[in-house]
Protein backbone atom coordinates (compact mmCIF):
# COMPACT_ATOMS: atom_id res chain seq x y z
CA UNK A 1 0.00 0.00 0.00
CA UNK A 2 1.36 3.38 -0.93
CA UNK A 3 1.19 6.46 1.26
CA UNK A 4 0.37 9.89 -0.16
CA UNK A 5 3.96 10.20 -1.46
CA UNK A 6 3.73 6.93 -3.41
CA UNK A 7 6.07 5.13 -1.01
CA UNK A 8 5.23 1.40 -1.06
CA UNK A 9 7.70 0.23 1.59
CA UNK A 10 6.45 -1.89 4.46
CA UNK A 11 7.44 -1.41 8.11
CA UNK A 12 9.86 -4.31 7.64
CA UNK A 13 11.42 -2.48 4.68
CA UNK A 14 11.87 0.72 6.68
CA UNK A 15 13.50 -1.13 9.56
CA UNK A 16 15.78 -3.07 7.21
CA UNK A 17 16.86 0.24 5.64
CA UNK A 18 17.37 1.82 9.07
CA UNK A 19 19.53 -1.17 10.08
CA UNK A 20 21.63 -0.70 6.96
CA UNK A 21 22.04 2.99 7.81
CA UNK A 22 22.58 2.86 11.59
CA UNK A 23 23.47 -0.79 12.26
CA UNK A 24 21.32 -3.41 13.97
CA UNK A 25 22.54 -2.75 17.55
CA UNK A 26 21.87 0.98 17.21
CA UNK A 27 18.40 0.53 15.70
CA UNK A 28 17.54 -1.97 18.42
CA UNK A 29 18.87 0.34 21.15
CA UNK A 30 17.02 3.41 19.88
CA UNK A 31 13.82 1.43 19.26
CA UNK A 32 13.99 0.09 22.81
CA UNK A 33 14.47 3.65 24.08
CA UNK A 34 11.29 4.70 22.26
CA UNK A 35 9.50 1.66 23.64
CA UNK A 36 10.59 2.66 27.14
CA UNK A 37 9.14 6.14 26.61
CA UNK A 38 12.05 8.35 25.58
CA UNK A 39 11.09 11.72 24.15
CA UNK A 40 10.44 11.13 20.43
CA UNK A 41 11.05 14.79 19.62
CA UNK A 42 14.73 14.22 20.26
CA UNK A 43 14.89 11.44 17.68
CA UNK A 44 12.86 12.73 14.74
CA UNK A 45 15.36 11.61 12.09
CA UNK A 46 15.32 8.10 13.51
CA UNK A 47 11.50 7.97 13.61
CA UNK A 48 11.44 9.13 10.00
CA UNK A 49 13.91 6.36 9.13
CA UNK A 50 11.44 3.90 10.68
CA UNK A 51 8.74 5.27 8.38
CA UNK A 52 6.93 7.84 10.53
CA UNK A 53 5.47 10.45 8.17
CA UNK A 54 3.32 12.50 10.52
CA UNK A 55 3.95 15.76 12.28
CA UNK A 56 6.18 15.49 15.34
CA UNK A 57 3.88 17.86 17.23
CA UNK A 58 1.07 15.31 16.80
CA UNK A 59 3.29 12.54 18.12
CA UNK A 60 4.23 14.47 21.25
CA UNK A 61 0.76 15.87 22.10
CA UNK A 62 -1.59 13.90 24.36
CA UNK A 63 -3.18 11.48 23.82
CA UNK A 64 -0.74 10.48 21.08
CA UNK A 65 2.66 10.00 22.79
CA UNK A 66 2.06 6.25 23.07
CA UNK A 67 2.50 6.04 19.29
CA UNK A 68 6.26 6.55 19.64
CA UNK A 69 6.28 3.47 21.90
CA UNK A 70 4.29 1.61 19.23
CA UNK A 71 6.88 2.60 16.60
CA UNK A 72 9.69 1.41 18.86
CA UNK A 73 8.01 -1.92 19.54
CA UNK A 74 7.13 -2.41 15.89
CA UNK A 75 10.72 -1.82 14.85
CA UNK A 76 11.88 -4.46 17.32
CA UNK A 77 9.69 -7.00 15.55
CA UNK A 78 12.07 -6.70 12.58
CA UNK A 79 15.36 -5.82 14.27
CA UNK A 80 16.67 -7.75 17.24
CA UNK A 81 19.52 -7.52 19.67
CA UNK A 82 19.57 -9.43 22.98
CA UNK A 83 20.23 -6.16 24.81
CA UNK A 84 16.57 -5.10 24.27
CA UNK A 85 15.06 -8.24 25.80
CA UNK A 86 14.05 -6.54 29.08
CA UNK A 87 12.49 -3.58 27.27
CA UNK A 88 10.25 -5.94 25.31
CA UNK A 89 9.23 -7.96 28.36
CA UNK A 90 8.55 -4.74 30.28
CA UNK A 91 6.59 -3.40 27.30
CA UNK A 92 4.00 -6.10 27.86
CA UNK A 93 2.85 -4.02 30.86
CA UNK A 94 2.34 -0.82 28.82
CA UNK A 95 -0.95 1.08 29.09
CA UNK A 96 -1.40 1.10 25.30
CA UNK A 97 -2.76 -2.14 23.89
CA UNK A 98 -0.91 -1.72 20.58
CA UNK A 99 2.41 -1.66 22.43
CA UNK A 100 1.41 -4.73 24.45
CA UNK A 101 0.35 -6.58 21.30
CA UNK A 102 3.64 -5.89 19.50
CA UNK A 103 5.65 -6.93 22.55
CA UNK A 104 3.69 -10.17 22.90
CA UNK A 105 4.35 -10.92 19.22
CA UNK A 106 8.06 -10.32 19.76
CA UNK A 107 8.02 -12.59 22.82
CA UNK A 108 6.64 -15.36 20.61
CA UNK A 109 8.97 -14.68 17.70
CA UNK A 110 12.08 -14.52 19.90
CA UNK A 111 10.87 -17.24 22.26
CA UNK A 112 11.35 -15.18 25.41
CA UNK A 113 10.20 -17.85 27.86
CA UNK A 114 10.56 -15.61 30.90
CA UNK A 115 7.49 -13.71 29.67
CA UNK A 116 5.12 -16.71 29.93
CA UNK A 117 3.53 -15.55 33.23
CA UNK A 118 2.75 -12.16 31.67
CA UNK A 119 1.30 -13.86 28.59
CA UNK A 120 -1.02 -15.79 30.92
CA UNK A 121 -2.17 -12.47 32.43
CA UNK A 122 -2.74 -11.08 28.93
CA UNK A 123 -5.17 -13.88 28.09
CA UNK A 124 -7.62 -11.85 30.21
CA UNK A 125 -7.00 -8.56 28.38
CA UNK A 126 -10.15 -6.82 27.11
CA UNK A 127 -8.63 -6.32 23.63
CA UNK A 128 -9.05 -9.36 21.36
CA UNK A 129 -5.83 -8.68 19.45
CA UNK A 130 -3.88 -8.75 22.72
CA UNK A 131 -5.52 -12.04 23.71
CA UNK A 132 -4.60 -13.47 20.29
CA UNK A 133 -0.97 -12.35 20.68
CA UNK A 134 -0.88 -13.81 24.20
CA UNK A 135 -2.19 -17.18 23.02
CA UNK A 136 0.25 -17.26 20.11
CA UNK A 137 3.06 -16.45 22.53
CA UNK A 138 2.02 -19.22 24.88
CA UNK A 139 2.02 -21.63 21.94
CA UNK A 140 5.72 -20.86 21.48
CA UNK A 141 6.96 -20.43 25.06
CA UNK A 142 4.28 -21.85 27.33
CA UNK A 143 4.76 -25.04 29.28
CA UNK A 144 2.22 -27.55 30.54
CA UNK A 145 1.18 -25.26 33.38
CA UNK A 146 0.10 -22.60 30.86
CA UNK A 147 -2.18 -24.90 28.84
CA UNK A 148 -5.15 -24.04 31.07
CA UNK A 149 -4.75 -20.35 30.27
CA UNK A 150 -5.00 -21.16 26.56
CA UNK A 151 -7.94 -23.51 27.13
CA UNK A 152 -9.74 -20.78 29.08
CA UNK A 153 -10.20 -18.91 25.80
CA UNK A 154 -11.64 -21.84 23.83
CA UNK A 155 -15.12 -20.27 24.11
CA UNK A 156 -14.00 -16.65 23.69
CA UNK A 157 -16.69 -14.49 22.07
CA UNK A 158 -14.23 -13.39 19.37
CA UNK A 159 -13.66 -15.77 16.46
CA UNK A 160 -10.05 -14.63 15.98
CA UNK A 161 -9.26 -15.59 19.56
CA UNK A 162 -10.91 -19.01 19.23
CA UNK A 163 -8.97 -19.65 16.01
CA UNK A 164 -5.71 -18.66 17.74
CA UNK A 165 -6.54 -21.08 20.57
CA UNK A 166 -7.01 -23.95 18.11
CA UNK A 167 -3.66 -23.24 16.45
CA UNK A 168 -1.93 -22.78 19.80
CA UNK A 169 -3.23 -26.06 21.15
CA UNK A 170 -2.03 -27.86 18.04
CA UNK A 171 1.43 -26.35 18.45
CA UNK A 172 1.55 -26.97 22.19
CA UNK A 173 0.35 -30.56 21.81
CA UNK A 174 3.23 -31.32 19.47
CA UNK A 175 5.87 -29.17 21.17
CA UNK A 176 5.10 -30.40 24.69
CA UNK A 177 4.12 -33.95 23.71
CA UNK A 178 0.70 -33.57 25.31
CA UNK A 179 -1.95 -36.30 25.44
CA UNK A 180 -5.61 -35.53 24.68
CA UNK A 181 -6.38 -35.74 28.41
CA UNK A 182 -3.96 -32.87 28.98
CA UNK A 183 -6.27 -30.64 26.95
CA UNK A 184 -9.35 -31.10 29.10
CA UNK A 185 -10.50 -28.44 31.52
C-alpha positions as a Markdown table, in Angstrom:
| # | Residue | x | y | z |
|---|---|---|---|---|
| 1 | Unk | 0.0 | 0.0 | 0.0 |
| 2 | Unk | 1.4 | 3.4 | -0.9 |
| 3 | Unk | 1.2 | 6.5 | 1.3 |
| 4 | Unk | 0.4 | 9.9 | -0.2 |
| 5 | Unk | 4.0 | 10.2 | -1.5 |
| 6 | Unk | 3.7 | 6.9 | -3.4 |
| 7 | Unk | 6.1 | 5.1 | -1.0 |
| 8 | Unk | 5.2 | 1.4 | -1.1 |
| 9 | Unk | 7.7 | 0.2 | 1.6 |
| 10 | Unk | 6.4 | -1.9 | 4.5 |
| 11 | Unk | 7.4 | -1.4 | 8.1 |
| 12 | Unk | 9.9 | -4.3 | 7.6 |
| 13 | Unk | 11.4 | -2.5 | 4.7 |
| 14 | Unk | 11.9 | 0.7 | 6.7 |
| 15 | Unk | 13.5 | -1.1 | 9.6 |
| 16 | Unk | 15.8 | -3.1 | 7.2 |
| 17 | Unk | 16.9 | 0.2 | 5.6 |
| 18 | Unk | 17.4 | 1.8 | 9.1 |
| 19 | Unk | 19.5 | -1.2 | 10.1 |
| 20 | Unk | 21.6 | -0.7 | 7.0 |
| 21 | Unk | 22.0 | 3.0 | 7.8 |
| 22 | Unk | 22.6 | 2.9 | 11.6 |
| 23 | Unk | 23.5 | -0.8 | 12.3 |
| 24 | Unk | 21.3 | -3.4 | 14.0 |
| 25 | Unk | 22.5 | -2.8 | 17.5 |
| 26 | Unk | 21.9 | 1.0 | 17.2 |
| 27 | Unk | 18.4 | 0.5 | 15.7 |
| 28 | Unk | 17.5 | -2.0 | 18.4 |
| 29 | Unk | 18.9 | 0.3 | 21.2 |
| 30 | Unk | 17.0 | 3.4 | 19.9 |
| 31 | Unk | 13.8 | 1.4 | 19.3 |
| 32 | Unk | 14.0 | 0.1 | 22.8 |
| 33 | Unk | 14.5 | 3.6 | 24.1 |
| 34 | Unk | 11.3 | 4.7 | 22.3 |
| 35 | Unk | 9.5 | 1.7 | 23.6 |
| 36 | Unk | 10.6 | 2.7 | 27.1 |
| 37 | Unk | 9.1 | 6.1 | 26.6 |
| 38 | Unk | 12.1 | 8.4 | 25.6 |
| 39 | Unk | 11.1 | 11.7 | 24.1 |
| 40 | Unk | 10.4 | 11.1 | 20.4 |
| 41 | Unk | 11.0 | 14.8 | 19.6 |
| 42 | Unk | 14.7 | 14.2 | 20.3 |
| 43 | Unk | 14.9 | 11.4 | 17.7 |
| 44 | Unk | 12.9 | 12.7 | 14.7 |
| 45 | Unk | 15.4 | 11.6 | 12.1 |
| 46 | Unk | 15.3 | 8.1 | 13.5 |
| 47 | Unk | 11.5 | 8.0 | 13.6 |
| 48 | Unk | 11.4 | 9.1 | 10.0 |
| 49 | Unk | 13.9 | 6.4 | 9.1 |
| 50 | Unk | 11.4 | 3.9 | 10.7 |
| 51 | Unk | 8.7 | 5.3 | 8.4 |
| 52 | Unk | 6.9 | 7.8 | 10.5 |
| 53 | Unk | 5.5 | 10.4 | 8.2 |
| 54 | Unk | 3.3 | 12.5 | 10.5 |
| 55 | Unk | 3.9 | 15.8 | 12.3 |
| 56 | Unk | 6.2 | 15.5 | 15.3 |
| 57 | Unk | 3.9 | 17.9 | 17.2 |
| 58 | Unk | 1.1 | 15.3 | 16.8 |
| 59 | Unk | 3.3 | 12.5 | 18.1 |
| 60 | Unk | 4.2 | 14.5 | 21.3 |
| 61 | Unk | 0.8 | 15.9 | 22.1 |
| 62 | Unk | -1.6 | 13.9 | 24.4 |
| 63 | Unk | -3.2 | 11.5 | 23.8 |
| 64 | Unk | -0.7 | 10.5 | 21.1 |
| 65 | Unk | 2.7 | 10.0 | 22.8 |
| 66 | Unk | 2.1 | 6.2 | 23.1 |
| 67 | Unk | 2.5 | 6.0 | 19.3 |
| 68 | Unk | 6.3 | 6.5 | 19.6 |
| 69 | Unk | 6.3 | 3.5 | 21.9 |
| 70 | Unk | 4.3 | 1.6 | 19.2 |
| 71 | Unk | 6.9 | 2.6 | 16.6 |
| 72 | Unk | 9.7 | 1.4 | 18.9 |
| 73 | Unk | 8.0 | -1.9 | 19.5 |
| 74 | Unk | 7.1 | -2.4 | 15.9 |
| 75 | Unk | 10.7 | -1.8 | 14.9 |
| 76 | Unk | 11.9 | -4.5 | 17.3 |
| 77 | Unk | 9.7 | -7.0 | 15.5 |
| 78 | Unk | 12.1 | -6.7 | 12.6 |
| 79 | Unk | 15.4 | -5.8 | 14.3 |
| 80 | Unk | 16.7 | -7.7 | 17.2 |
| 81 | Unk | 19.5 | -7.5 | 19.7 |
| 82 | Unk | 19.6 | -9.4 | 23.0 |
| 83 | Unk | 20.2 | -6.2 | 24.8 |
| 84 | Unk | 16.6 | -5.1 | 24.3 |
| 85 | Unk | 15.1 | -8.2 | 25.8 |
| 86 | Unk | 14.1 | -6.5 | 29.1 |
| 87 | Unk | 12.5 | -3.6 | 27.3 |
| 88 | Unk | 10.2 | -5.9 | 25.3 |
| 89 | Unk | 9.2 | -8.0 | 28.4 |
| 90 | Unk | 8.5 | -4.7 | 30.3 |
| 91 | Unk | 6.6 | -3.4 | 27.3 |
| 92 | Unk | 4.0 | -6.1 | 27.9 |
| 93 | Unk | 2.8 | -4.0 | 30.9 |
| 94 | Unk | 2.3 | -0.8 | 28.8 |
| 95 | Unk | -0.9 | 1.1 | 29.1 |
| 96 | Unk | -1.4 | 1.1 | 25.3 |
| 97 | Unk | -2.8 | -2.1 | 23.9 |
| 98 | Unk | -0.9 | -1.7 | 20.6 |
| 99 | Unk | 2.4 | -1.7 | 22.4 |
| 100 | Unk | 1.4 | -4.7 | 24.4 |
| 101 | Unk | 0.3 | -6.6 | 21.3 |
| 102 | Unk | 3.6 | -5.9 | 19.5 |
| 103 | Unk | 5.7 | -6.9 | 22.5 |
| 104 | Unk | 3.7 | -10.2 | 22.9 |
| 105 | Unk | 4.4 | -10.9 | 19.2 |
| 106 | Unk | 8.1 | -10.3 | 19.8 |
| 107 | Unk | 8.0 | -12.6 | 22.8 |
| 108 | Unk | 6.6 | -15.4 | 20.6 |
| 109 | Unk | 9.0 | -14.7 | 17.7 |
| 110 | Unk | 12.1 | -14.5 | 19.9 |
| 111 | Unk | 10.9 | -17.2 | 22.3 |
| 112 | Unk | 11.3 | -15.2 | 25.4 |
| 113 | Unk | 10.2 | -17.9 | 27.9 |
| 114 | Unk | 10.6 | -15.6 | 30.9 |
| 115 | Unk | 7.5 | -13.7 | 29.7 |
| 116 | Unk | 5.1 | -16.7 | 29.9 |
| 117 | Unk | 3.5 | -15.5 | 33.2 |
| 118 | Unk | 2.8 | -12.2 | 31.7 |
| 119 | Unk | 1.3 | -13.9 | 28.6 |
| 120 | Unk | -1.0 | -15.8 | 30.9 |
| 121 | Unk | -2.2 | -12.5 | 32.4 |
| 122 | Unk | -2.7 | -11.1 | 28.9 |
| 123 | Unk | -5.2 | -13.9 | 28.1 |
| 124 | Unk | -7.6 | -11.8 | 30.2 |
| 125 | Unk | -7.0 | -8.6 | 28.4 |
| 126 | Unk | -10.2 | -6.8 | 27.1 |
| 127 | Unk | -8.6 | -6.3 | 23.6 |
| 128 | Unk | -9.1 | -9.4 | 21.4 |
| 129 | Unk | -5.8 | -8.7 | 19.5 |
| 130 | Unk | -3.9 | -8.7 | 22.7 |
| 131 | Unk | -5.5 | -12.0 | 23.7 |
| 132 | Unk | -4.6 | -13.5 | 20.3 |
| 133 | Unk | -1.0 | -12.3 | 20.7 |
| 134 | Unk | -0.9 | -13.8 | 24.2 |
| 135 | Unk | -2.2 | -17.2 | 23.0 |
| 136 | Unk | 0.3 | -17.3 | 20.1 |
| 137 | Unk | 3.1 | -16.4 | 22.5 |
| 138 | Unk | 2.0 | -19.2 | 24.9 |
| 139 | Unk | 2.0 | -21.6 | 21.9 |
| 140 | Unk | 5.7 | -20.9 | 21.5 |
| 141 | Unk | 7.0 | -20.4 | 25.1 |
| 142 | Unk | 4.3 | -21.9 | 27.3 |
| 143 | Unk | 4.8 | -25.0 | 29.3 |
| 144 | Unk | 2.2 | -27.6 | 30.5 |
| 145 | Unk | 1.2 | -25.3 | 33.4 |
| 146 | Unk | 0.1 | -22.6 | 30.9 |
| 147 | Unk | -2.2 | -24.9 | 28.8 |
| 148 | Unk | -5.1 | -24.0 | 31.1 |
| 149 | Unk | -4.7 | -20.3 | 30.3 |
| 150 | Unk | -5.0 | -21.2 | 26.6 |
| 151 | Unk | -7.9 | -23.5 | 27.1 |
| 152 | Unk | -9.7 | -20.8 | 29.1 |
| 153 | Unk | -10.2 | -18.9 | 25.8 |
| 154 | Unk | -11.6 | -21.8 | 23.8 |
| 155 | Unk | -15.1 | -20.3 | 24.1 |
| 156 | Unk | -14.0 | -16.6 | 23.7 |
| 157 | Unk | -16.7 | -14.5 | 22.1 |
| 158 | Unk | -14.2 | -13.4 | 19.4 |
| 159 | Unk | -13.7 | -15.8 | 16.5 |
| 160 | Unk | -10.0 | -14.6 | 16.0 |
| 161 | Unk | -9.3 | -15.6 | 19.6 |
| 162 | Unk | -10.9 | -19.0 | 19.2 |
| 163 | Unk | -9.0 | -19.6 | 16.0 |
| 164 | Unk | -5.7 | -18.7 | 17.7 |
| 165 | Unk | -6.5 | -21.1 | 20.6 |
| 166 | Unk | -7.0 | -24.0 | 18.1 |
| 167 | Unk | -3.7 | -23.2 | 16.4 |
| 168 | Unk | -1.9 | -22.8 | 19.8 |
| 169 | Unk | -3.2 | -26.1 | 21.1 |
| 170 | Unk | -2.0 | -27.9 | 18.0 |
| 171 | Unk | 1.4 | -26.4 | 18.4 |
| 172 | Unk | 1.6 | -27.0 | 22.2 |
| 173 | Unk | 0.3 | -30.6 | 21.8 |
| 174 | Unk | 3.2 | -31.3 | 19.5 |
| 175 | Unk | 5.9 | -29.2 | 21.2 |
| 176 | Unk | 5.1 | -30.4 | 24.7 |
| 177 | Unk | 4.1 | -34.0 | 23.7 |
| 178 | Unk | 0.7 | -33.6 | 25.3 |
| 179 | Unk | -1.9 | -36.3 | 25.4 |
| 180 | Unk | -5.6 | -35.5 | 24.7 |
| 181 | Unk | -6.4 | -35.7 | 28.4 |
| 182 | Unk | -4.0 | -32.9 | 29.0 |
| 183 | Unk | -6.3 | -30.6 | 26.9 |
| 184 | Unk | -9.4 | -31.1 | 29.1 |
| 185 | Unk | -10.5 | -28.4 | 31.5 |
